[in-house]
C-alpha cells in the first residue's frame, strides 16, 4: 500500500534471452486479454550498440550496462 502523498516506484523488468523458437499463439493469461493494462508483445531488437542507443531504456544505468556489454554477447 502507498501512503497518501507518498512517492510511487514503478518497476520494469528486462530480460535478455537466446530465444530458439517462439509461438505467440501459446501465450496466455488475463493480462493479455485486457488492453487497459498494456501491450505484452515481445519486442525484438538487434544486439548492437546502435540499436540499443536508439531505445529510451530506463533507468540510465540499465542502458549504460547494456551498451557496455552487448558486444560480449556474441551478436
SULLIN-V102697 format. One record per pair of residues at least 24 apart in sequence whose ideal C-beta (glycine too) atoms are under 10 Angstrom apart, sorted by sequence separation. I is the first residue (numbers start at 0). J is the second residue. If there is no record, write none. Layout:
# SULLIN-V102697
I:J ; I:J
This chain:
# SULLIN-V102697
45:69 ; 46:70 ; 50:74 ; 16:41 ; 18:43 ; 46:72 ; 48:74 ; 14:41 ; 46:73 ; 47:74 ; 46:74 ; 45:74 ; 15:46 ; 13:56 ; 13:57 ; 11:56 ; 11:57 ; 11:58 ; 9:57 ; 13:61 ; 11:61 ; 15:65 ; 13:65 ; 15:68 ; 15:69 ; 17:72 ; 17:73 ; 15:72
